[in-house]
Amino acid sequence: MVSAAALLSACSGNNVAGNGSPVKNAAVAGQAPVGGAQGAATGGTGGAAEGDVNCSEQGGQVGAPGRPKMNLIAVAATDGTKPGCTEAFTVITEYYQKLPQAEGPGERVLDVQGKWTCARQAGSAGGQGAVVCGVPNDSLQLETRPSGGTGKAPDQQARKFPNSTQRVRFSGYDAVVRMVRFQLIDDTRSGQTYRLPLQEGGQVFSAATLCPGESVTVDDEGYGDLPCGQDQLIQQLREGNPVLAKISVNGDDEITMVKEIYRP
């Protein structure tokens, strides 16, 4: 029987771990974390899209104890770069090892192998769904996808704010999972932080600071009325500038509209 280390060598881009490596041991024992991500998966087998590499075809599926086994995918960026399978197994294994110290419901770990950030995607129920890892300011990305079905993780997560309007204080942006962080202005008790994705093409309106203009632009209720862009909102959050806003959330828990709250 071919060893796990030999199987991993079939993936390109990295040196193969030796017979006694934790990568090989974790892959055989099924002790790497699971997941699946939105994004590049489009096929019906949970395998790799064109350009991606399904590392599990050579090294076996991965899955934390008690969680479904998944395919480990080295995702090809638009410029063709992608991590090698040995690195992919190393990263996903270390992520699982650091889960007890992970942040919040998304199980986010900022420091994996010194440069990677990993987190569970939105729509992953009970930690049993998608995990995506990326390198900030780089195109390297890997993810896990379920075998069979549509190639995407089942969407079983309870919605937080479906079909609602909320007043929030944005506090940050998680680029790897493409989600904004915020607290509810009207919930002064818990101070809990939530994360939701921005709907693609969603509207953003500035009152004064998001997209500075010659004057304050607000509607009759005091909310921003100057068409802005999601990029401007994200840039403000990346620079550490909190933003007060009213948000509209659709049935898929995506933020469809952001209106800045004017502060004199």
Backbone as CSV, one residue per row, in Angstrom:
resi,resn,N_x,N_y,N_z,CA_x,CA_y,CA_z,C_x,C_y,C_z
1,MET,0.858,-1.205,0.000,0.000,0.000,0.000,0.881,1.239,0.000
2,VAL,0.539,2.177,-0.864,1.361,3.375,-0.986,1.224,4.214,0.265
3,SER,2.325,4.739,0.776,2.281,5.557,1.990,1.642,6.890,1.710
4,ALA,1.140,7.529,2.780,0.530,8.845,2.631,1.532,9.859,2.114
5,ALA,2.795,9.729,2.553,3.815,10.668,2.102,4.027,10.554,0.608
6,ALA,4.028,9.307,0.091,4.207,9.122,-1.338,3.019,9.677,-2.106
7,LEU,1.825,9.474,-1.546,0.634,10.004,-2.198,0.679,11.519,-2.276
8,LEU,1.138,12.140,-1.209,1.190,13.597,-1.190,2.162,14.131,-2.223
9,SER,3.167,13.335,-2.566,4.166,13.818,-3.513,3.580,14.043,-4.894
10,ALA,2.414,13.452,-5.163,1.803,13.638,-6.469,1.285,15.044,-6.661
11,CYS,1.100,15.801,-5.571,0.656,17.189,-5.672,1.855,18.082,-5.903
12,SER,1.683,19.132,-6.664,2.817,19.968,-7.022,3.036,21.073,-6.043
13,GLY,4.276,21.615,-6.013,4.536,22.893,-5.380,5.255,22.855,-4.074
14,ASN,5.456,21.697,-3.434,6.132,21.658,-2.154,6.881,20.359,-2.014
15,ASN,7.875,20.348,-1.118,8.548,19.121,-0.777,7.608,18.230,-0.001
16,VAL,7.800,16.925,-0.085,6.931,15.967,0.580,7.401,15.748,1.994
17,ALA,6.429,15.672,2.935,6.783,15.393,4.318,7.303,13.968,4.442
18,GLY,8.203,13.766,5.382,8.774,12.451,5.586,7.800,11.490,6.217
19,ASN,8.204,10.221,6.361,7.311,9.196,6.882,6.834,9.503,8.288
20,GLY,7.620,10.197,9.078,7.238,10.485,10.453,6.625,11.850,10.639
21,SER,6.217,12.510,9.541,5.749,13.888,9.640,4.350,13.961,10.215
22,PRO,4.016,15.041,10.940,2.661,15.210,11.452,1.645,15.371,10.336
23,VAL,2.070,15.856,9.163,1.149,15.991,8.041,0.642,14.628,7.621
24,LYS,1.564,13.700,7.416,1.199,12.363,6.997,0.348,11.679,8.051
25,ASN,0.738,11.796,9.310,0.001,11.138,10.380,-1.411,11.682,10.497
26,ALA,-1.567,13.002,10.387,-2.883,13.608,10.513,-3.781,13.209,9.361
27,ALA,-3.206,13.156,8.148,-4.014,12.797,6.993,-4.522,11.368,7.118
28,VAL,-3.675,10.457,7.565,-4.071,9.065,7.711,-5.109,8.905,8.812
29,ALA,-4.921,9.646,9.916,-5.821,9.506,11.048,-7.116,10.274,10.863
30,GLY,-7.196,11.105,9.822,-8.391,11.905,9.608,-8.552,12.988,10.644
31,GLN,-7.435,13.559,11.084,-7.501,14.531,12.156,-7.253,15.950,11.681
32,ALA,-7.405,16.189,10.409,-7.369,17.566,9.922,-8.786,18.078,9.878
33,PRO,-8.993,19.422,9.923,-10.348,19.944,9.984,-11.067,19.803,8.668
34,VAL,-12.354,19.968,8.740,-13.181,19.775,7.573,-13.604,21.104,7.014
35,GLY,-14.322,21.062,5.933,-14.913,22.282,5.432,-15.321,22.153,4.001
36,GLY,-15.633,23.258,3.392,-15.985,23.392,2.004,-16.243,24.854,1.840
37,ALA,-15.978,25.442,0.733,-16.137,26.885,0.653,-16.944,27.272,-0.552
38,GLN,-17.557,28.443,-0.479,-18.120,29.034,-1.654,-16.928,29.349,-2.536
39,GLY,-17.082,29.876,-3.659,-15.901,30.239,-4.403,-15.723,29.357,-5.603
40,ALA,-14.555,28.677,-5.697,-14.194,28.070,-6.963,-14.933,26.786,-7.264
41,ALA,-15.519,26.127,-6.288,-16.159,24.846,-6.538,-17.399,25.026,-7.400
42,THR,-17.430,24.327,-8.537,-18.605,24.404,-9.397,-19.020,23.033,-9.877
43,GLY,-18.195,22.056,-9.711,-18.497,20.733,-10.215,-19.501,20.011,-9.349
44,GLY,-19.935,18.811,-9.782,-20.940,18.067,-9.066,-20.377,16.967,-8.212
45,THR,-19.071,16.860,-8.087,-18.490,15.745,-7.351,-17.736,16.192,-6.125
46,GLY,-17.725,17.479,-5.854,-16.942,17.959,-4.726,-15.463,17.972,-5.033
47,GLY,-15.098,17.758,-6.314,-13.704,17.762,-6.696,-13.251,19.146,-7.067
48,ALA,-12.129,19.243,-7.785,-11.547,20.537,-8.088,-12.122,21.102,-9.373
49,ALA,-12.320,22.420,-9.381,-12.673,23.108,-10.608,-11.432,23.193,-11.483
50,GLU,-11.603,23.674,-12.706,-10.473,23.758,-13.623,-9.347,24.581,-13.012
51,GLY,-8.147,24.008,-12.988,-6.998,24.688,-12.416,-6.762,24.358,-10.959
52,ASP,-7.823,24.009,-10.218,-7.656,23.611,-8.824,-7.096,22.193,-8.745
53,VAL,-6.543,21.862,-7.594,-6.025,20.509,-7.377,-6.749,19.888,-6.197
54,ASN,-7.365,18.750,-6.414,-8.002,18.004,-5.333,-6.939,17.132,-4.672
55,CYS,-6.355,17.653,-3.604,-5.272,16.937,-2.930,-5.741,15.621,-2.329
56,SER,-7.030,15.507,-2.042,-7.543,14.287,-1.430,-7.515,13.102,-2.383
57,GLU,-7.412,13.365,-3.682,-7.289,12.264,-4.625,-5.958,11.548,-4.463
58,GLN,-4.959,12.266,-3.918,-3.656,11.645,-3.678,-3.426,11.330,-2.204
59,GLY,-3.910,12.186,-1.298,-3.587,12.030,0.115,-4.746,11.647,1.010
60,GLY,-5.942,11.467,0.452,-7.082,11.078,1.260,-7.863,12.271,1.783
61,GLN,-9.121,12.024,2.127,-9.974,13.082,2.656,-9.563,13.439,4.082
62,VAL,-9.943,14.639,4.496,-9.619,15.136,5.829,-10.902,15.370,6.593
63,GLY,-10.810,15.274,7.910,-11.988,15.521,8.722,-11.668,15.375,10.188
64,ALA,-12.065,16.358,10.968,-11.883,16.287,12.409,-12.772,15.185,12.978
65,PRO,-12.386,14.595,14.102,-13.232,13.579,14.736,-14.636,14.107,14.977
66,GLY,-15.624,13.334,14.551,-17.004,13.726,14.748,-17.551,14.631,13.665
67,ARG,-16.731,14.965,12.682,-17.173,15.820,11.591,-17.021,15.072,10.272
68,PRO,-17.810,15.431,9.257,-17.747,14.715,7.975,-16.371,14.843,7.331
69,LYS,-15.985,13.828,6.599,-14.750,13.872,5.820,-14.974,14.727,4.578
70,MET,-13.940,15.488,4.225,-14.037,16.424,3.112,-12.834,16.271,2.172
71,ASN,-13.009,16.799,0.946,-11.893,16.901,0.019,-11.109,18.174,0.309
72,LEU,-9.790,18.069,0.255,-8.911,19.210,0.464,-8.487,19.742,-0.898
73,ILE,-8.800,21.015,-1.164,-8.589,21.596,-2.496,-7.545,22.707,-2.431
74,ALA,-6.521,22.605,-3.266,-5.592,23.712,-3.484,-6.183,24.569,-4.596
75,VAL,-6.610,25.773,-4.247,-7.366,26.620,-5.176,-6.417,27.399,-6.074
76,ALA,-6.690,27.350,-7.366,-5.874,28.091,-8.333,-6.364,29.524,-8.430
77,ALA,-5.469,30.479,-8.235,-5.810,31.886,-8.384,-5.896,32.237,-9.866
78,THR,-6.385,33.436,-10.151,-6.518,33.844,-11.547,-5.168,33.909,-12.261
79,ASP,-4.093,34.108,-11.481,-2.764,34.128,-12.092,-2.136,32.736,-12.149
80,GLY,-2.913,31.724,-11.734,-2.435,30.342,-11.826,-1.704,29.823,-10.613
81,THR,-1.370,30.689,-9.649,-0.650,30.229,-8.470,-1.582,29.466,-7.547
82,LYS,-1.053,28.473,-6.865,-1.807,27.708,-5.887,-0.824,27.022,-4.948
83,PRO,-1.264,26.732,-3.723,-0.368,26.031,-2.797,-0.181,24.588,-3.234
84,GLY,0.943,24.012,-2.868,1.145,22.594,-3.097,0.358,21.781,-2.075
85,CYS,0.140,20.512,-2.368,-0.694,19.688,-1.495,-0.044,19.421,-0.143
86,THR,1.278,19.293,-0.110,1.930,19.099,1.180,1.687,20.302,2.081
87,GLU,1.822,21.500,1.522,1.542,22.698,2.305,0.080,22.747,2.711
88,ALA,-0.819,22.357,1.796,-2.246,22.370,2.112,-2.557,21.463,3.296
89,PHE,-2.017,20.249,3.306,-2.247,19.338,4.427,-1.620,19.879,5.712
90,THR,-0.454,20.495,5.599,0.201,21.059,6.785,-0.640,22.173,7.389
91,VAL,-1.143,23.071,6.531,-1.934,24.203,7.008,-3.228,23.728,7.646
92,ILE,-3.965,22.838,6.986,-5.258,22.411,7.485,-5.106,21.621,8.780
93,THR,-3.997,20.892,8.905,-3.742,20.139,10.133,-3.460,21.071,11.296
94,GLU,-2.615,22.092,11.068,-2.314,23.035,12.146,-3.551,23.828,12.539
95,TYR,-4.378,24.158,11.549,-5.618,24.875,11.867,-6.464,24.063,12.841
96,TYR,-6.624,22.782,12.557,-7.416,21.939,13.453,-6.792,21.889,14.850
97,GLN,-5.475,21.797,14.912,-4.794,21.739,16.210,-5.030,23.009,17.019
98,LYS,-5.228,24.146,16.340,-5.408,25.420,17.031,-6.878,25.779,17.256
99,LEU,-7.807,24.914,16.869,-9.220,25.221,17.021,-9.630,25.567,18.451
100,PRO,-9.070,24.918,19.491,-9.482,25.300,20.850,-9.204,26.768,21.180
101,GLN,-8.262,27.402,20.490,-7.966,28.811,20.727,-8.552,29.700,19.633
102,ALA,-9.442,29.156,18.779,-9.983,29.918,17.657,-10.948,30.990,18.142
103,GLU,-11.170,31.989,17.278,-12.016,33.132,17.614,-13.445,32.913,17.140
104,GLY,-14.388,33.046,18.041,-15.796,33.195,17.711,-16.433,32.031,16.986
105,PRO,-17.692,32.240,16.542,-18.448,31.169,15.896,-17.859,30.724,14.570
106,GLY,-17.043,31.583,13.939,-16.416,31.212,12.686,-15.136,30.425,12.859
107,GLU,-14.745,30.167,14.116,-13.524,29.401,14.408,-12.327,29.951,13.627
108,ARG,-12.142,31.255,13.704,-11.078,31.905,12.950,-9.749,31.776,13.681
109,VAL,-8.714,31.378,12.957,-7.350,31.324,13.469,-6.494,32.196,12.563
110,LEU,-5.845,33.206,13.153,-5.120,34.194,12.358,-3.724,33.754,11.962
111,ASP,-3.102,32.903,12.755,-1.697,32.570,12.519,-1.549,31.063,12.354
112,VAL,-1.535,30.629,11.110,-1.293,29.225,10.787,-0.064,29.172,9.898
113,GLN,0.955,28.422,10.333,2.216,28.340,9.602,2.841,29.716,9.382
114,GLY,2.541,30.652,10.286,3.195,31.946,10.251,2.654,32.936,9.252
115,LYS,1.709,32.518,8.378,1.229,33.471,7.376,-0.221,33.246,6.964
116,TRP,-0.773,32.072,7.242,-2.120,31.759,6.783,-3.163,32.191,7.810
117,THR,-4.363,32.517,7.325,-5.538,32.736,8.162,-6.623,31.776,7.701
118,CYS,-7.220,31.061,8.650,-8.259,30.086,8.316,-9.521,30.379,9.115
119,ALA,-10.669,30.080,8.528,-11.937,30.277,9.228,-13.007,29.422,8.571
120,ARG,-14.038,29.136,9.371,-15.194,28.425,8.856,-16.089,29.408,8.122
121,GLN,-16.565,29.009,6.946,-17.379,29.887,6.133,-18.778,30.060,6.709
122,ALA,-19.427,31.151,6.335,-20.836,31.343,6.669,-21.644,30.217,6.050
123,GLY,-22.668,29.778,6.772,-23.505,28.693,6.281,-23.010,27.334,6.693
124,SER,-21.985,27.283,7.568,-21.453,26.021,8.040,-22.033,25.720,9.406
125,ALA,-22.845,24.737,9.512,-23.558,24.468,10.754,-22.690,23.709,11.732
126,GLY,-22.655,24.206,12.975,-22.027,23.472,14.059,-20.592,23.099,13.811
127,GLY,-19.890,23.869,12.956,-18.498,23.546,12.688,-18.334,22.399,11.721
128,GLN,-19.440,21.925,11.085,-19.355,20.747,10.239,-19.280,21.095,8.759
129,GLY,-19.085,22.355,8.435,-19.085,22.726,7.031,-17.779,23.299,6.558
130,ALA,-17.887,24.374,5.800,-16.786,24.880,5.010,-15.681,25.515,5.834
131,VAL,-14.442,25.250,5.443,-13.284,25.953,5.974,-12.496,26.489,4.790
132,VAL,-12.091,27.742,4.868,-11.276,28.336,3.808,-10.063,28.986,4.454
133,CYS,-8.918,28.850,3.821,-7.670,29.428,4.315,-7.041,30.272,3.212
134,GLY,-6.479,31.394,3.606,-5.808,32.255,2.648,-4.651,32.982,3.289
135,VAL,-3.822,33.563,2.456,-2.690,34.350,2.916,-3.011,35.814,2.637
136,PRO,-3.110,36.657,3.673,-3.409,38.073,3.455,-2.430,38.714,2.474
137,ASN,-2.950,39.545,1.593,-2.156,40.250,0.580,-1.449,39.297,-0.368
138,ASP,-2.040,38.121,-0.567,-1.465,37.127,-1.463,-2.628,36.377,-2.109
139,SER,-2.364,35.687,-3.212,-3.430,34.959,-3.900,-3.551,33.513,-3.451
140,LEU,-2.684,33.061,-2.558,-2.728,31.675,-2.127,-4.013,31.375,-1.356
141,GLN,-4.685,30.298,-1.709,-5.907,29.908,-1.021,-6.090,28.401,-1.098
142,LEU,-6.609,27.831,-0.022,-7.025,26.436,-0.023,-8.349,26.348,0.705
143,GLU,-9.077,25.278,0.433,-10.362,25.102,1.085,-10.723,23.625,1.101
144,THR,-11.750,23.296,1.879,-12.255,21.935,1.884,-13.661,21.935,1.337
145,ARG,-14.006,20.873,0.606,-15.315,20.758,-0.014,-15.863,19.358,0.204
146,PRO,-17.165,19.244,0.407,-17.745,17.917,0.588,-17.704,17.126,-0.701
147,SER,-17.583,15.828,-0.612,-17.660,14.976,-1.793,-19.126,14.726,-2.111
148,GLY,-19.459,14.668,-3.396,-20.840,14.464,-3.802,-21.626,15.750,-3.760
149,GLY,-22.828,15.718,-4.199,-23.695,16.879,-4.152,-23.235,17.947,-5.118
150,THR,-23.299,19.184,-4.685,-23.005,20.312,-5.570,-21.585,20.805,-5.452
151,GLY,-20.810,20.219,-4.546,-19.471,20.721,-4.331,-19.421,21.847,-3.343
152,LYS,-20.568,22.214,-2.745,-20.608,23.263,-1.741,-21.135,22.686,-0.437
153,ALA,-20.752,23.301,0.646,-21.192,22.826,1.950,-22.695,23.020,2.105
154,PRO,-23.387,22.076,2.771,-24.813,22.258,3.008,-25.065,23.481,3.872
155,ASP,-26.083,24.240,3.506,-26.375,25.479,4.214,-27.410,25.208,5.286
156,GLN,-26.953,24.839,6.480,-27.842,24.464,7.554,-27.771,25.437,8.729
157,GLN,-26.930,26.437,8.629,-26.728,27.337,9.752,-27.958,28.199,9.994
158,ALA,-28.349,28.328,11.248,-29.471,29.196,11.584,-29.139,30.627,11.191
159,ARG,-30.077,31.282,10.541,-29.880,32.666,10.137,-29.867,33.565,11.369
160,LYS,-29.058,34.611,11.309,-28.970,35.540,12.436,-30.004,36.652,12.319
161,PHE,-30.068,37.293,11.140,-30.945,38.457,10.973,-31.669,38.428,9.628
162,PRO,-32.294,37.309,9.252,-32.899,37.251,7.915,-34.049,38.237,7.763
163,ASN,-34.099,38.873,6.582,-35.193,39.772,6.221,-35.459,40.813,7.305
164,SER,-34.395,41.479,7.741,-34.540,42.458,8.821,-33.712,43.706,8.538
165,THR,-33.974,44.736,9.332,-33.192,45.965,9.312,-32.580,46.146,10.688
166,GLN,-31.286,46.469,10.748,-30.572,46.606,12.012,-29.749,47.882,11.999
167,ARG,-29.546,48.450,13.188,-28.608,49.568,13.353,-27.346,49.002,13.990
168,VAL,-26.198,49.215,13.324,-24.982,48.521,13.730,-23.800,49.471,13.816
169,ARG,-22.783,48.975,14.502,-21.480,49.643,14.528,-20.487,48.678,13.895
170,PHE,-20.104,48.932,12.641,-19.116,48.090,11.976,-17.770,48.249,12.666
171,SER,-17.093,47.127,12.895,-15.822,47.177,13.618,-14.669,46.546,12.866
172,GLY,-14.919,45.897,11.736,-13.813,45.282,11.015,-14.286,44.498,9.813
173,TYR,-13.309,44.002,9.046,-13.601,43.214,7.841,-12.660,42.030,7.795
174,ASP,-13.217,40.829,7.644,-12.432,39.606,7.535,-12.309,39.249,6.061
175,ALA,-11.161,39.568,5.466,-10.994,39.413,4.028,-11.048,37.961,3.587
176,VAL,-10.526,37.047,4.412,-10.468,35.644,4.004,-11.856,35.080,3.777
177,VAL,-12.787,35.404,4.662,-14.143,34.886,4.523,-15.100,35.922,3.951
178,ARG,-14.579,37.114,3.626,-15.351,38.171,2.975,-16.583,38.560,3.797
179,MET,-16.367,38.813,5.083,-17.465,39.166,5.970,-17.105,40.397,6.790
180,VAL,-18.122,41.221,7.082,-17.920,42.393,7.938,-18.293,42.020,9.371
181,ARG,-17.575,42.631,10.323,-17.865,42.414,11.735,-18.615,43.628,12.276
182,PHE,-19.557,43.383,13.192,-20.320,44.500,13.739,-20.969,44.114,15.062
183,GLN,-21.336,45.165,15.821,-22.163,45.013,17.013,-23.477,45.754,16.761
184,LEU,-24.526,45.323,17.437,-25.819,45.980,17.322,-25.834,47.211,18.220
185,ILE,-26.180,48.353,17.657,-26.226,49.588,18.440,-27.280,49.497,19.538
186,ASP,-28.395,48.868,19.226,-29.508,48.825,20.169,-29.405,47.669,21.164
187,ASP,-28.319,46.902,21.102,-28.107,45.811,22.053,-26.918,46.179,22.925
188,THR,-27.184,46.965,23.960,-26.098,47.447,24.828,-25.741,46.434,25.913
189,ARG,-26.502,45.368,26.009,-26.271,44.398,27.083,-25.130,43.441,26.765
190,SER,-25.221,42.746,25.659,-24.260,41.681,25.391,-22.960,42.181,24.777
191,GLY,-23.053,43.209,23.917,-21.864,43.659,23.213,-21.316,42.603,22.270
192,GLN,-22.153,41.635,21.879,-21.710,40.532,21.036,-21.350,41.015,19.635
193,THR,-20.305,40.409,19.064,-19.892,40.724,17.704,-20.469,39.695,16.742
194,TYR,-21.020,40.172,15.648,-21.583,39.309,14.612,-20.797,39.492,13.320
195,ARG,-20.961,38.536,12.419,-20.325,38.640,11.104,-21.336,38.226,10.037
196,LEU,-21.415,39.018,8.977,-22.272,38.701,7.844,-21.556,39.089,6.559
197,PRO,-21.874,38.415,5.461,-21.286,38.817,4.174,-22.051,39.969,3.545
198,LEU,-21.365,40.736,2.729,-21.996,41.765,1.911,-22.504,41.115,0.631
199,GLN,-23.750,41.366,0.301,-24.281,40.825,-0.953,-23.525,41.427,-2.129
200,GLU,-23.190,40.602,-3.100,-22.504,41.110,-4.283,-23.383,42.156,-4.966
201,GLY,-22.832,43.329,-5.186,-23.579,44.406,-5.810,-24.498,45.157,-4.861
202,GLY,-24.377,44.883,-3.554,-25.214,45.565,-2.574,-24.941,47.059,-2.533
203,GLN,-25.909,47.824,-2.083,-25.810,49.282,-2.096,-25.207,49.812,-0.800
204,VAL,-24.426,50.876,-0.928,-23.836,51.578,0.207,-24.073,53.073,0.006
205,PHE,-24.544,53.755,1.058,-24.823,55.186,0.981,-24.077,55.908,2.094
206,SER,-23.411,56.982,1.731,-22.611,57.762,2.667,-23.391,58.966,3.166
207,ALA,-23.186,59.288,4.459,-23.747,60.511,5.029,-22.708,61.617,5.056
208,ALA,-21.480,61.249,5.480,-20.442,62.278,5.600,-19.033,61.730,5.455
209,THR,-18.767,60.546,5.986,-17.379,60.075,6.071,-17.051,58.907,5.155
210,LEU,-18.021,58.069,4.793,-17.718,56.917,3.944,-17.162,57.361,2.599
211,CYS,-17.897,58.226,1.943,-17.445,58.829,0.689,-17.592,60.341,0.845
212,PRO,-16.604,60.996,1.418,-16.735,62.420,1.733,-17.110,63.250,0.507
213,GLY,-18.098,64.122,0.693,-18.505,65.026,-0.369,-18.379,66.461,0.088
214,GLU,-18.962,67.349,-0.676,-18.870,68.766,-0.333,-19.765,69.132,0.843
215,SER,-20.761,68.304,1.115,-21.672,68.577,2.224,-22.242,67.267,2.753
216,VAL,-22.920,67.361,3.891,-23.589,66.196,4.457,-24.771,65.821,3.566
217,THR,-24.922,64.527,3.292,-26.015,64.058,2.440,-26.813,63.005,3.191
218,VAL,-27.985,63.375,3.677,-28.825,62.442,4.432,-30.254,62.509,3.917
219,ASP,-31.005,61.419,4.170,-32.418,61.408,3.812,-33.246,61.984,4.958
220,ASP,-34.562,61.868,4.845,-35.451,62.462,5.839,-35.307,61.827,7.218
221,GLU,-34.712,60.620,7.294,-34.556,59.935,8.570,-33.151,60.101,9.146
222,GLY,-32.308,60.843,8.440,-30.962,61.076,8.941,-29.941,60.030,8.551
223,TYR,-30.277,59.209,7.568,-29.347,58.188,7.097,-28.700,58.621,5.777
224,GLY,-27.518,58.105,5.510,-26.773,58.480,4.322,-27.579,58.347,3.046
225,ASP,-27.358,59.290,2.123,-28.137,59.318,0.877,-27.247,59.451,-0.353
226,LEU,-25.914,59.518,-0.144,-24.992,59.653,-1.272,-24.504,58.262,-1.693
227,PRO,-24.819,57.827,-2.939,-24.349,56.503,-3.378,-22.841,56.388,-3.245
228,CYS,-22.423,55.321,-2.603,-21.010,55.085,-2.331,-20.673,53.712,-2.908
229,GLY,-19.745,53.011,-2.343,-19.406,51.678,-2.831,-18.946,50.775,-1.707
230,GLN,-19.087,49.472,-1.913,-18.639,48.521,-0.897,-17.134,48.623,-0.664
231,ASP,-16.387,48.948,-1.705,-14.935,49.066,-1.557,-14.575,50.166,-0.558
232,GLN,-15.318,51.273,-0.604,-15.044,52.372,0.330,-15.350,51.957,1.762
233,LEU,-16.447,51.239,1.953,-16.783,50.740,3.288,-15.696,49.797,3.795
234,ILE,-15.295,48.861,2.959,-14.272,47.891,3.353,-12.960,48.597,3.673
235,GLN,-12.602,49.606,2.872,-11.361,50.328,3.114,-11.385,51.034,4.457
236,GLN,-12.511,51.648,4.796,-12.640,52.294,6.105,-12.422,51.290,7.228
237,LEU,-12.997,50.115,7.088,-12.882,49.103,8.139,-11.468,48.549,8.211
238,ARG,-10.823,48.386,7.088,-9.440,47.899,7.082,-8.500,48.907,7.748
239,GLU,-8.853,50.184,7.660,-8.027,51.218,8.290,-8.361,51.414,9.758
240,GLY,-9.292,50.605,10.269,-9.623,50.673,11.687,-10.610,51.745,12.049
241,ASN,-11.359,52.266,11.070,-12.336,53.316,11.326,-13.717,52.699,11.515
242,PRO,-14.288,52.779,12.712,-15.639,52.238,12.916,-16.660,53.040,12.129
243,VAL,-17.716,52.368,11.705,-18.768,53.016,10.921,-20.114,52.678,11.538
244,LEU,-20.914,53.698,11.841,-22.279,53.495,12.299,-23.199,53.486,11.093
245,ALA,-24.105,52.512,11.043,-24.946,52.405,9.857,-26.228,51.642,10.151
246,LYS,-27.204,51.878,9.287,-28.401,51.039,9.246,-28.206,50.050,8.108
247,ILE,-28.443,48.761,8.378,-28.253,47.752,7.348,-29.568,47.030,7.062
248,SER,-29.720,46.596,5.821,-30.827,45.728,5.424,-30.250,44.359,5.099
249,VAL,-30.875,43.314,5.646,-30.387,41.951,5.490,-31.452,41.123,4.778
250,ASN,-31.047,40.347,3.762,-32.020,39.528,3.032,-32.219,38.163,3.693
251,GLY,-33.003,37.317,3.069,-33.314,36.020,3.638,-32.144,35.074,3.721
252,ASP,-31.062,35.363,2.984,-29.854,34.541,3.027,-28.825,35.085,4.008
253,ASP,-29.245,36.047,4.844,-28.346,36.660,5.811,-27.200,37.409,5.145
254,GLU,-27.469,38.006,3.995,-26.493,38.856,3.322,-26.922,40.319,3.472
255,ILE,-25.949,41.191,3.694,-26.245,42.617,3.820,-26.436,43.206,2.426
256,THR,-27.657,43.654,2.157,-27.979,44.167,0.824,-27.852,45.675,0.730
257,MET,-27.958,46.367,1.872,-27.883,47.830,1.846,-27.244,48.332,3.136
258,VAL,-26.377,49.317,3.002,-25.737,49.979,4.138,-25.979,51.472,3.994
259,LYS,-26.556,52.092,5.042,-26.755,53.537,5.067,-26.053,54.105,6.289
260,GLU,-25.028,54.907,6.052,-24.280,55.481,7.155,-25.186,56.358,8.021
261,ILE,-25.014,56.239,9.337,-25.727,57.097,10.284,-24.920,58.378,10.488
262,TYR,-25.550,59.501,10.243,-24.841,60.772,10.360,-24.589,61.123,11.828
263,ARG,-23.345,61.516,12.117,-22.959,61.956,13.449,-22.433,63.383,13.355
264,PRO,-23.176,64.380,13.864,-22.735,65.780,13.760,-21.368,65.997,14.410
